[in-house]
Amino acid sequence: MAKSFVDSKLRAGKVTVFEKVSCPFCIRAKSIIQKYGIKGDCLEFINIAVMENMSSIQDYLFELSGQRTVPRIFIEKECIGGCSDLVPLDSNGELEKRLKSIGALE
C-alpha cells in the first residue's frame, strides 16, 4: 500500500516532497523550494506524520533513496535527497535549472 501511494505521487513534471511539518530540515527545504514559484500542479508536499502508514512509507522511501529520513525530495521520479542535498543544488543554480527543464516554473 505504501509503495502504490508513493509511486502514485511521483510523475513527470512534478516536484514531490515527503515531509513532517514540525521537522526543522523539512521547514528549511520547503522554504527553499517555495521561493522558486513552482506552478501549483507541479508541486506537492505530503505530511507523512499524520498518516497511519507513516512507517511503511518511510520503509519504501528507504528502498527508493537509501534514507528513511525526511524530507525526501523528488524531481519527477528521481530522489534528489534531503535538505542537505537540496542546499548545494540551490546555491549552485542546479535546482533552478532542473525545475526549468521539467517545466515546473511559472
Phi and psi restraints in degrees (range 20) as a CNS / XPLOR table:
assign (resid 1 and name C) (resid 2 and name N)
       (resid 2 and name CA) (resid 2 and name C) 1.0 -62.7 20.0 2
assign (resid 2 and name N) (resid 2 and name CA)
       (resid 2 and name C) (resid 3 and name N) 1.0 -40.5 20.0 2
assign (resid 2 and name C) (resid 3 and name N)
       (resid 3 and name CA) (resid 3 and name C) 1.0 -60.4 20.0 2
assign (resid 3 and name N) (resid 3 and name CA)
       (resid 3 and name C) (resid 4 and name N) 1.0 -48.8 20.0 2
assign (resid 3 and name C) (resid 4 and name N)
       (resid 4 and name CA) (resid 4 and name C) 1.0 -65.8 20.0 2
assign (resid 4 and name N) (resid 4 and name CA)
       (resid 4 and name C) (resid 5 and name N) 1.0 -35.6 20.0 2
assign (resid 4 and name C) (resid 5 and name N)
       (resid 5 and name CA) (resid 5 and name C) 1.0 -64.3 20.0 2
assign (resid 5 and name N) (resid 5 and name CA)
       (resid 5 and name C) (resid 6 and name N) 1.0 -52.2 20.0 2
assign (resid 5 and name C) (resid 6 and name N)
       (resid 6 and name CA) (resid 6 and name C) 1.0 -61.7 20.0 2
assign (resid 6 and name N) (resid 6 and name CA)
       (resid 6 and name C) (resid 7 and name N) 1.0 -49.3 20.0 2
assign (resid 6 and name C) (resid 7 and name N)
       (resid 7 and name CA) (resid 7 and name C) 1.0 -58.6 20.0 2
assign (resid 7 and name N) (resid 7 and name CA)
       (resid 7 and name C) (resid 8 and name N) 1.0 -34.5 20.0 2
assign (resid 7 and name C) (resid 8 and name N)
       (resid 8 and name CA) (resid 8 and name C) 1.0 -68.9 20.0 2
assign (resid 8 and name N) (resid 8 and name CA)
       (resid 8 and name C) (resid 9 and name N) 1.0 -19.4 20.0 2
assign (resid 8 and name C) (resid 9 and name N)
       (resid 9 and name CA) (resid 9 and name C) 1.0 -90.1 20.0 2
assign (resid 9 and name N) (resid 9 and name CA)
       (resid 9 and name C) (resid 10 and name N) 1.0 -16.2 20.0 2
assign (resid 9 and name C) (resid 10 and name N)
       (resid 10 and name CA) (resid 10 and name C) 1.0 -98.0 20.0 2
assign (resid 10 and name N) (resid 10 and name CA)
       (resid 10 and name C) (resid 11 and name N) 1.0 119.8 20.0 2
assign (resid 10 and name C) (resid 11 and name N)
       (resid 11 and name CA) (resid 11 and name C) 1.0 -152.5 20.0 2
assign (resid 11 and name N) (resid 11 and name CA)
       (resid 11 and name C) (resid 12 and name N) 1.0 166.5 20.0 2
assign (resid 11 and name C) (resid 12 and name N)
       (resid 12 and name CA) (resid 12 and name C) 1.0 -60.2 20.0 2
assign (resid 12 and name N) (resid 12 and name CA)
       (resid 12 and name C) (resid 13 and name N) 1.0 141.9 20.0 2
assign (resid 12 and name C) (resid 13 and name N)
       (resid 13 and name CA) (resid 13 and name C) 1.0 74.3 20.0 2
assign (resid 13 and name N) (resid 13 and name CA)
       (resid 13 and name C) (resid 14 and name N) 1.0 16.2 20.0 2
assign (resid 13 and name C) (resid 14 and name N)
       (resid 14 and name CA) (resid 14 and name C) 1.0 -131.7 20.0 2
assign (resid 14 and name N) (resid 14 and name CA)
       (resid 14 and name C) (resid 15 and name N) 1.0 144.4 20.0 2
assign (resid 14 and name C) (resid 15 and name N)
       (resid 15 and name CA) (resid 15 and name C) 1.0 -107.8 20.0 2
assign (resid 15 and name N) (resid 15 and name CA)
       (resid 15 and name C) (resid 16 and name N) 1.0 125.9 20.0 2
assign (resid 15 and name C) (resid 16 and name N)
       (resid 16 and name CA) (resid 16 and name C) 1.0 -123.8 20.0 2
assign (resid 16 and name N) (resid 16 and name CA)
       (resid 16 and name C) (resid 17 and name N) 1.0 130.8 20.0 2
assign (resid 16 and name C) (resid 17 and name N)
       (resid 17 and name CA) (resid 17 and name C) 1.0 -123.4 20.0 2
assign (resid 17 and name N) (resid 17 and name CA)
       (resid 17 and name C) (resid 18 and name N) 1.0 118.3 20.0 2
assign (resid 17 and name C) (resid 18 and name N)
       (resid 18 and name CA) (resid 18 and name C) 1.0 -90.6 20.0 2
assign (resid 18 and name N) (resid 18 and name CA)
       (resid 18 and name C) (resid 19 and name N) 1.0 125.0 20.0 2
assign (resid 18 and name C) (resid 19 and name N)
       (resid 19 and name CA) (resid 19 and name C) 1.0 -142.0 20.0 2
assign (resid 19 and name N) (resid 19 and name CA)
       (resid 19 and name C) (resid 20 and name N) 1.0 171.2 20.0 2
assign (resid 19 and name C) (resid 20 and name N)
       (resid 20 and name CA) (resid 20 and name C) 1.0 -124.6 20.0 2
assign (resid 20 and name N) (resid 20 and name CA)
       (resid 20 and name C) (resid 21 and name N) 1.0 120.8 20.0 2
assign (resid 20 and name C) (resid 21 and name N)
       (resid 21 and name CA) (resid 21 and name C) 1.0 -62.1 20.0 2
assign (resid 21 and name N) (resid 21 and name CA)
       (resid 21 and name C) (resid 22 and name N) 1.0 -21.6 20.0 2
assign (resid 21 and name C) (resid 22 and name N)
       (resid 22 and name CA) (resid 22 and name C) 1.0 -90.0 20.0 2
assign (resid 22 and name N) (resid 22 and name CA)
       (resid 22 and name C) (resid 23 and name N) 1.0 -4.5 20.0 2
assign (resid 22 and name C) (resid 23 and name N)
       (resid 23 and name CA) (resid 23 and name C) 1.0 -74.8 20.0 2
assign (resid 23 and name N) (resid 23 and name CA)
       (resid 23 and name C) (resid 24 and name N) 1.0 124.9 20.0 2
assign (resid 23 and name C) (resid 24 and name N)
       (resid 24 and name CA) (resid 24 and name C) 1.0 -62.6 20.0 2
assign (resid 24 and name N) (resid 24 and name CA)
       (resid 24 and name C) (resid 25 and name N) 1.0 -32.0 20.0 2
assign (resid 24 and name C) (resid 25 and name N)
       (resid 25 and name CA) (resid 25 and name C) 1.0 -70.2 20.0 2
assign (resid 25 and name N) (resid 25 and name CA)
       (resid 25 and name C) (resid 26 and name N) 1.0 -36.0 20.0 2
assign (resid 25 and name C) (resid 26 and name N)
       (resid 26 and name CA) (resid 26 and name C) 1.0 -67.2 20.0 2
assign (resid 26 and name N) (resid 26 and name CA)
       (resid 26 and name C) (resid 27 and name N) 1.0 -41.2 20.0 2
assign (resid 26 and name C) (resid 27 and name N)
       (resid 27 and name CA) (resid 27 and name C) 1.0 -61.4 20.0 2
assign (resid 27 and name N) (resid 27 and name CA)
       (resid 27 and name C) (resid 28 and name N) 1.0 -44.3 20.0 2
assign (resid 27 and name C) (resid 28 and name N)
       (resid 28 and name CA) (resid 28 and name C) 1.0 -65.1 20.0 2
assign (resid 28 and name N) (resid 28 and name CA)
       (resid 28 and name C) (resid 29 and name N) 1.0 -45.7 20.0 2
assign (resid 28 and name C) (resid 29 and name N)
       (resid 29 and name CA) (resid 29 and name C) 1.0 -61.6 20.0 2
assign (resid 29 and name N) (resid 29 and name CA)
       (resid 29 and name C) (resid 30 and name N) 1.0 -42.0 20.0 2
assign (resid 29 and name C) (resid 30 and name N)
       (resid 30 and name CA) (resid 30 and name C) 1.0 -61.1 20.0 2
assign (resid 30 and name N) (resid 30 and name CA)
       (resid 30 and name C) (resid 31 and name N) 1.0 -42.4 20.0 2
assign (resid 30 and name C) (resid 31 and name N)
       (resid 31 and name CA) (resid 31 and name C) 1.0 -66.3 20.0 2
assign (resid 31 and name N) (resid 31 and name CA)
       (resid 31 and name C) (resid 32 and name N) 1.0 -36.8 20.0 2
assign (resid 31 and name C) (resid 32 and name N)
       (resid 32 and name CA) (resid 32 and name C) 1.0 -64.8 20.0 2
assign (resid 32 and name N) (resid 32 and name CA)
       (resid 32 and name C) (resid 33 and name N) 1.0 -48.4 20.0 2
assign (resid 32 and name C) (resid 33 and name N)
       (resid 33 and name CA) (resid 33 and name C) 1.0 -64.7 20.0 2
assign (resid 33 and name N) (resid 33 and name CA)
       (resid 33 and name C) (resid 34 and name N) 1.0 -42.5 20.0 2
assign (resid 33 and name C) (resid 34 and name N)
       (resid 34 and name CA) (resid 34 and name C) 1.0 -67.1 20.0 2
assign (resid 34 and name N) (resid 34 and name CA)
       (resid 34 and name C) (resid 35 and name N) 1.0 -23.2 20.0 2
assign (resid 34 and name C) (resid 35 and name N)
       (resid 35 and name CA) (resid 35 and name C) 1.0 -68.0 20.0 2
assign (resid 35 and name N) (resid 35 and name CA)
       (resid 35 and name C) (resid 36 and name N) 1.0 -14.8 20.0 2
assign (resid 35 and name C) (resid 36 and name N)
       (resid 36 and name CA) (resid 36 and name C) 1.0 -83.9 20.0 2
assign (resid 36 and name N) (resid 36 and name CA)
       (resid 36 and name C) (resid 37 and name N) 1.0 -8.8 20.0 2
assign (resid 36 and name C) (resid 37 and name N)
       (resid 37 and name CA) (resid 37 and name C) 1.0 62.8 20.0 2
assign (resid 37 and name N) (resid 37 and name CA)
       (resid 37 and name C) (resid 38 and name N) 1.0 45.7 20.0 2
assign (resid 37 and name C) (resid 38 and name N)
       (resid 38 and name CA) (resid 38 and name C) 1.0 -66.0 20.0 2
assign (resid 38 and name N) (resid 38 and name CA)
       (resid 38 and name C) (resid 39 and name N) 1.0 138.5 20.0 2
assign (resid 38 and name C) (resid 39 and name N)
       (resid 39 and name CA) (resid 39 and name C) 1.0 -53.9 20.0 2
assign (resid 39 and name N) (resid 39 and name CA)
       (resid 39 and name C) (resid 40 and name N) 1.0 141.5 20.0 2
assign (resid 39 and name C) (resid 40 and name N)
       (resid 40 and name CA) (resid 40 and name C) 1.0 -54.0 20.0 2
assign (resid 40 and name N) (resid 40 and name CA)
       (resid 40 and name C) (resid 41 and name N) 1.0 -41.1 20.0 2
assign (resid 40 and name C) (resid 41 and name N)
       (resid 41 and name CA) (resid 41 and name C) 1.0 -80.0 20.0 2
assign (resid 41 and name N) (resid 41 and name CA)
       (resid 41 and name C) (resid 42 and name N) 1.0 -3.6 20.0 2
assign (resid 41 and name C) (resid 42 and name N)
       (resid 42 and name CA) (resid 42 and name C) 1.0 -104.9 20.0 2
assign (resid 42 and name N) (resid 42 and name CA)
       (resid 42 and name C) (resid 43 and name N) 1.0 6.3 20.0 2
assign (resid 42 and name C) (resid 43 and name N)
       (resid 43 and name CA) (resid 43 and name C) 1.0 -140.9 20.0 2
assign (resid 43 and name N) (resid 43 and name CA)
       (resid 43 and name C) (resid 44 and name N) 1.0 132.1 20.0 2
assign (resid 43 and name C) (resid 44 and name N)
       (resid 44 and name CA) (resid 44 and name C) 1.0 -142.3 20.0 2
assign (resid 44 and name N) (resid 44 and name CA)
       (resid 44 and name C) (resid 45 and name N) 1.0 129.4 20.0 2
assign (resid 44 and name C) (resid 45 and name N)
       (resid 45 and name CA) (resid 45 and name C) 1.0 -105.1 20.0 2
assign (resid 45 and name N) (resid 45 and name CA)
       (resid 45 and name C) (resid 46 and name N) 1.0 128.9 20.0 2
assign (resid 45 and name C) (resid 46 and name N)
       (resid 46 and name CA) (resid 46 and name C) 1.0 -119.5 20.0 2
assign (resid 46 and name N) (resid 46 and name CA)
       (resid 46 and name C) (resid 47 and name N) 1.0 113.5 20.0 2
assign (resid 46 and name C) (resid 47 and name N)
       (resid 47 and name CA) (resid 47 and name C) 1.0 -82.9 20.0 2
assign (resid 47 and name N) (resid 47 and name CA)
       (resid 47 and name C) (resid 48 and name N) 1.0 99.5 20.0 2
assign (resid 47 and name C) (resid 48 and name N)
       (resid 48 and name CA) (resid 48 and name C) 1.0 -77.2 20.0 2
assign (resid 48 and name N) (resid 48 and name CA)
       (resid 48 and name C) (resid 49 and name N) 1.0 -14.0 20.0 2
assign (resid 48 and name C) (resid 49 and name N)
       (resid 49 and name CA) (resid 49 and name C) 1.0 -63.1 20.0 2
assign (resid 49 and name N) (resid 49 and name CA)
       (resid 49 and name C) (resid 50 and name N) 1.0 -23.7 20.0 2
assign (resid 49 and name C) (resid 50 and name N)
       (resid 50 and name CA) (resid 50 and name C) 1.0 -98.1 20.0 2
assign (resid 50 and name N) (resid 50 and name CA)
       (resid 50 and name C) (resid 51 and name N) 1.0 5.7 20.0 2
assign (resid 50 and name C) (resid 51 and name N)
       (resid 51 and name CA) (resid 51 and name C) 1.0 -98.0 20.0 2
assign (resid 51 and name N) (resid 51 and name CA)
       (resid 51 and name C) (resid 52 and name N) 1.0 138.6 20.0 2
assign (resid 51 and name C) (resid 52 and name N)
       (resid 52 and name CA) (resid 52 and name C) 1.0 -62.7 20.0 2
assign (resid 52 and name N) (resid 52 and name CA)
       (resid 52 and name C) (resid 53 and name N) 1.0 -31.2 20.0 2
assign (resid 52 and name C) (resid 53 and name N)
       (resid 53 and name CA) (resid 53 and name C) 1.0 -100.7 20.0 2
assign (resid 53 and name N) (resid 53 and name CA)
       (resid 53 and name C) (resid 54 and name N) 1.0 30.5 20.0 2
assign (resid 53 and name C) (resid 54 and name N)
       (resid 54 and name CA) (resid 54 and name C) 1.0 -52.4 20.0 2
assign (resid 54 and name N) (resid 54 and name CA)
       (resid 54 and name C) (resid 55 and name N) 1.0 -46.3 20.0 2
assign (resid 54 and name C) (resid 55 and name N)
       (resid 55 and name CA) (resid 55 and name C) 1.0 -63.7 20.0 2
assign (resid 55 and name N) (resid 55 and name CA)
       (resid 55 and name C) (resid 56 and name N) 1.0 -40.6 20.0 2
assign (resid 55 and name C) (resid 56 and name N)
       (resid 56 and name CA) (resid 56 and name C) 1.0 -65.8 20.0 2
assign (resid 56 and name N) (resid 56 and name CA)
       (resid 56 and name C) (resid 57 and name N) 1.0 -38.4 20.0 2
assign (resid 56 and name C) (resid 57 and name N)
       (resid 57 and name CA) (resid 57 and name C) 1.0 -62.6 20.0 2
assign (resid 57 and name N) (resid 57 and name CA)
       (resid 57 and name C) (resid 58 and name N) 1.0 -45.3 20.0 2
assign (resid 57 and name C) (resid 58 and name N)
       (resid 58 and name CA) (resid 58 and name C) 1.0 -64.5 20.0 2
assign (resid 58 and name N) (resid 58 and name CA)
       (resid 58 and name C) (resid 59 and name N) 1.0 -35.6 20.0 2
assign (resid 58 and name C) (resid 59 and name N)
       (resid 59 and name CA) (resid 59 and name C) 1.0 -61.8 20.0 2
assign (resid 59 and name N) (resid 59 and name CA)
       (resid 59 and name C) (resid 60 and name N) 1.0 -43.7 20.0 2
assign (resid 59 and name C) (resid 60 and name N)
       (resid 60 and name CA) (resid 60 and name C) 1.0 -70.6 20.0 2
assign (resid 60 and name N) (resid 60 and name CA)
       (resid 60 and name C) (resid 61 and name N) 1.0 -36.6 20.0 2
assign (resid 60 and name C) (resid 61 and name N)
       (resid 61 and name CA) (resid 61 and name C) 1.0 -60.4 20.0 2
assign (resid 61 and name N) (resid 61 and name CA)
       (resid 61 and name C) (resid 62 and name N) 1.0 -35.8 20.0 2
assign (resid 61 and name C) (resid 62 and name N)
       (resid 62 and name CA) (resid 62 and name C) 1.0 -62.6 20.0 2
assign (resid 62 and name N) (resid 62 and name CA)
       (resid 62 and name C) (resid 63 and name N) 1.0 -42.5 20.0 2
assign (resid 62 and name C) (resid 63 and name N)
       (resid 63 and name CA) (resid 63 and name C) 1.0 -59.6 20.0 2
assign (resid 63 and name N) (resid 63 and name CA)
       (resid 63 and name C) (resid 64 and name N) 1.0 -39.4 20.0 2
assign (resid 63 and name C) (resid 64 and name N)
       (resid 64 and name CA) (resid 64 and name C) 1.0 -77.0 20.0 2
assign (resid 64 and name N) (resid 64 and name CA)
       (resid 64 and name C) (resid 65 and name N) 1.0 -35.5 20.0 2
assign (resid 64 and name C) (resid 65 and name N)
       (resid 65 and name CA) (resid 65 and name C) 1.0 -125.0 20.0 2
assign (resid 65 and name N) (resid 65 and name CA)
       (resid 65 and name C) (resid 66 and name N) 1.0 -11.0 20.0 2
assign (resid 65 and name C) (resid 66 and name N)
       (resid 66 and name CA) (resid 66 and name C) 1.0 83.5 20.0 2
assign (resid 66 and name N) (resid 66 and name CA)
       (resid 66 and name C) (resid 67 and name N) 1.0 5.2 20.0 2
assign (resid 66 and name C) (resid 67 and name N)
       (resid 67 and name CA) (resid 67 and name C) 1.0 -138.1 20.0 2
assign (resid 67 and name N) (resid 67 and name CA)
       (resid 67 and name C) (resid 68 and name N) 1.0 142.8 20.0 2
assign (resid 67 and name C) (resid 68 and name N)
       (resid 68 and name CA) (resid 68 and name C) 1.0 -96.5 20.0 2
assign (resid 68 and name N) (resid 68 and name CA)
       (resid 68 and name C) (resid 69 and name N) 1.0 -15.3 20.0 2
assign (resid 68 and name C) (resid 69 and name N)
       (resid 69 and name CA) (resid 69 and name C) 1.0 -71.1 20.0 2
assign (resid 69 and name N) (resid 69 and name CA)
       (resid 69 and name C) (resid 70 and name N) 1.0 158.9 20.0 2
assign (resid 69 and name C) (resid 70 and name N)
       (resid 70 and name CA) (resid 70 and name C) 1.0 -114.5 20.0 2
assign (resid 70 and name N) (resid 70 and name CA)
       (resid 70 and name C) (resid 71 and name N) 1.0 154.2 20.0 2
assign (resid 70 and name C) (resid 71 and name N)
       (resid 71 and name CA) (resid 71 and name C) 1.0 -76.1 20.0 2
assign (resid 71 and name N) (resid 71 and name CA)
       (resid 71 and name C) (resid 72 and name N) 1.0 152.5 20.0 2
assign (resid 71 and name C) (resid 72 and name N)
       (resid 72 and name CA) (resid 72 and name C) 1.0 -114.5 20.0 2
assign (resid 72 and name N) (resid 72 and name CA)
       (resid 72 and name C) (resid 73 and name N) 1.0 117.4 20.0 2
assign (resid 72 and name C) (resid 73 and name N)
       (resid 73 and name CA) (resid 73 and name C) 1.0 -110.3 20.0 2
assign (resid 73 and name N) (resid 73 and name CA)
       (resid 73 and name C) (resid 74 and name N) 1.0 126.7 20.0 2
assign (resid 73 and name C) (resid 74 and name N)
       (resid 74 and name CA) (resid 74 and name C) 1.0 -118.2 20.0 2
assign (resid 74 and name N) (resid 74 and name CA)
       (resid 74 and name C) (resid 75 and name N) 1.0 133.5 20.0 2
assign (resid 74 and name C) (resid 75 and name N)
       (resid 75 and name CA) (resid 75 and name C) 1.0 -109.7 20.0 2
assign (resid 75 and name N) (resid 75 and name CA)
       (resid 75 and name C) (resid 76 and name N) 1.0 113.7 20.0 2
assign (resid 75 and name C) (resid 76 and name N)
       (resid 76 and name CA) (resid 76 and name C) 1.0 59.7 20.0 2
assign (resid 76 and name N) (resid 76 and name CA)
       (resid 76 and name C) (resid 77 and name N) 1.0 -123.0 20.0 2
assign (resid 76 and name C) (resid 77 and name N)
       (resid 77 and name CA) (resid 77 and name C) 1.0 -104.6 20.0 2
assign (resid 77 and name N) (resid 77 and name CA)
       (resid 77 and name C) (resid 78 and name N) 1.0 9.6 20.0 2
assign (resid 77 and name C) (resid 78 and name N)
       (resid 78 and name CA) (resid 78 and name C) 1.0 -103.1 20.0 2
assign (resid 78 and name N) (resid 78 and name CA)
       (resid 78 and name C) (resid 79 and name N) 1.0 125.5 20.0 2
assign (resid 78 and name C) (resid 79 and name N)
       (resid 79 and name CA) (resid 79 and name C) 1.0 -79.1 20.0 2
assign (resid 79 and name N) (resid 79 and name CA)
       (resid 79 and name C) (resid 80 and name N) 1.0 122.0 20.0 2
assign (resid 79 and name C) (resid 80 and name N)
       (resid 80 and name CA) (resid 80 and name C) 1.0 -91.8 20.0 2
assign (resid 80 and name N) (resid 80 and name CA)
       (resid 80 and name C) (resid 81 and name N) 1.0 -4.2 20.0 2
assign (resid 80 and name C) (resid 81 and name N)
       (resid 81 and name CA) (resid 81 and name C) 1.0 113.9 20.0 2
assign (resid 81 and name N) (resid 81 and name CA)
       (resid 81 and name C) (resid 82 and name N) 1.0 -145.8 20.0 2
assign (resid 81 and name C) (resid 82 and name N)
       (resid 82 and name CA) (resid 82 and name C) 1.0 -115.6 20.0 2
assign (resid 82 and name N) (resid 82 and name CA)
       (resid 82 and name C) (resid 83 and name N) 1.0 -159.5 20.0 2
assign (resid 82 and name C) (resid 83 and name N)
       (resid 83 and name CA) (resid 83 and name C) 1.0 -61.0 20.0 2
assign (resid 83 and name N) (resid 83 and name CA)
       (resid 83 and name C) (resid 84 and name N) 1.0 -41.9 20.0 2
assign (resid 83 and name C) (resid 84 and name N)
       (resid 84 and name CA) (resid 84 and name C) 1.0 -66.7 20.0 2
assign (resid 84 and name N) (resid 84 and name CA)
       (resid 84 and name C) (resid 85 and name N) 1.0 -21.4 20.0 2
assign (resid 84 and name C) (resid 85 and name N)
       (resid 85 and name CA) (resid 85 and name C) 1.0 -86.9 20.0 2
assign (resid 85 and name N) (resid 85 and name CA)
       (resid 85 and name C) (resid 86 and name N) 1.0 -30.5 20.0 2
assign (resid 85 and name C) (resid 86 and name N)
       (resid 86 and name CA) (resid 86 and name C) 1.0 -71.3 20.0 2
assign (resid 86 and name N) (resid 86 and name CA)
       (resid 86 and name C) (resid 87 and name N) 1.0 -40.1 20.0 2
assign (resid 86 and name C) (resid 87 and name N)
       (resid 87 and name CA) (resid 87 and name C) 1.0 -55.3 20.0 2
assign (resid 87 and name N) (resid 87 and name CA)
       (resid 87 and name C) (resid 88 and name N) 1.0 -51.1 20.0 2
assign (resid 87 and name C) (resid 88 and name N)
       (resid 88 and name CA) (resid 88 and name C) 1.0 -66.8 20.0 2
assign (resid 88 and name N) (resid 88 and name CA)
       (resid 88 and name C) (resid 89 and name N) 1.0 -32.8 20.0 2
assign (resid 88 and name C) (resid 89 and name N)
       (resid 89 and name CA) (resid 89 and name C) 1.0 -63.5 20.0 2
assign (resid 89 and name N) (resid 89 and name CA)
       (resid 89 and name C) (resid 90 and name N) 1.0 -37.4 20.0 2
assign (resid 89 and name C) (resid 90 and name N)
       (resid 90 and name CA) (resid 90 and name C) 1.0 -68.1 20.0 2
assign (resid 90 and name N) (resid 90 and name CA)
       (resid 90 and name C) (resid 91 and name N) 1.0 -46.4 20.0 2
assign (resid 90 and name C) (resid 91 and name N)
       (resid 91 and name CA) (resid 91 and name C) 1.0 -64.5 20.0 2
assign (resid 91 and name N) (resid 91 and name CA)
       (resid 91 and name C) (resid 92 and name N) 1.0 -36.7 20.0 2
assign (resid 91 and name C) (resid 92 and name N)
       (resid 92 and name CA) (resid 92 and name C) 1.0 -94.7 20.0 2
assign (resid 92 and name N) (resid 92 and name CA)
       (resid 92 and name C) (resid 93 and name N) 1.0 4.6 20.0 2
assign (resid 92 and name C) (resid 93 and name N)
       (resid 93 and name CA) (resid 93 and name C) 1.0 86.1 20.0 2
assign (resid 93 and name N) (resid 93 and name CA)
       (resid 93 and name C) (resid 94 and name N) 1.0 -4.6 20.0 2
assign (resid 93 and name C) (resid 94 and name N)
       (resid 94 and name CA) (resid 94 and name C) 1.0 -67.4 20.0 2
assign (resid 94 and name N) (resid 94 and name CA)
       (resid 94 and name C) (resid 95 and name N) 1.0 -35.8 20.0 2
assign (resid 94 and name C) (resid 95 and name N)
       (resid 95 and name CA) (resid 95 and name C) 1.0 -62.8 20.0 2
assign (resid 95 and name N) (resid 95 and name CA)
       (resid 95 and name C) (resid 96 and name N) 1.0 -47.8 20.0 2
assign (resid 95 and name C) (resid 96 and name N)
       (resid 96 and name CA) (resid 96 and name C) 1.0 -60.2 20.0 2
assign (resid 96 and name N) (resid 96 and name CA)
       (resid 96 and name C) (resid 97 and name N) 1.0 -42.1 20.0 2
assign (resid 96 and name C) (resid 97 and name N)
       (resid 97 and name CA) (resid 97 and name C) 1.0 -60.6 20.0 2
assign (resid 97 and name N) (resid 97 and name CA)
       (resid 97 and name C) (resid 98 and name N) 1.0 -43.9 20.0 2
assign (resid 97 and name C) (resid 98 and name N)
       (resid 98 and name CA) (resid 98 and name C) 1.0 -68.1 20.0 2
assign (resid 98 and name N) (resid 98 and name CA)
       (resid 98 and name C) (resid 99 and name N) 1.0 -38.3 20.0 2
assign (resid 98 and name C) (resid 99 and name N)
       (resid 99 and name CA) (resid 99 and name C) 1.0 -65.1 20.0 2
assign (resid 99 and name N) (resid 99 and name CA)
       (resid 99 and name C) (resid 100 and name N) 1.0 -40.2 20.0 2
assign (resid 99 and name C) (resid 100 and name N)
       (resid 100 and name CA) (resid 100 and name C) 1.0 -64.5 20.0 2
assign (resid 100 and name N) (resid 100 and name CA)
       (resid 100 and name C) (resid 101 and name N) 1.0 -40.8 20.0 2
assign (resid 100 and name C) (resid 101 and name N)
       (resid 101 and name CA) (resid 101 and name C) 1.0 -65.0 20.0 2
assign (resid 101 and name N) (resid 101 and name CA)
       (resid 101 and name C) (resid 102 and name N) 1.0 -24.8 20.0 2
assign (resid 101 and name C) (resid 102 and name N)
       (resid 102 and name CA) (resid 102 and name C) 1.0 -98.5 20.0 2
assign (resid 102 and name N) (resid 102 and name CA)
       (resid 102 and name C) (resid 103 and name N) 1.0 1.8 20.0 2
assign (resid 102 and name C) (resid 103 and name N)
       (resid 103 and name CA) (resid 103 and name C) 1.0 74.6 20.0 2
assign (resid 103 and name N) (resid 103 and name CA)
       (resid 103 and name C) (resid 104 and name N) 1.0 28.4 20.0 2
assign (resid 103 and name C) (resid 104 and name N)
       (resid 104 and name CA) (resid 104 and name C) 1.0 -90.4 20.0 2
assign (resid 104 and name N) (resid 104 and name CA)
       (resid 104 and name C) (resid 105 and name N) 1.0 -11.5 20.0 2
assign (resid 104 and name C) (resid 105 and name N)
       (resid 105 and name CA) (resid 105 and name C) 1.0 -93.4 20.0 2
assign (resid 105 and name N) (resid 105 and name CA)
       (resid 105 and name C) (resid 106 and name N) 1.0 149.5 20.0 2
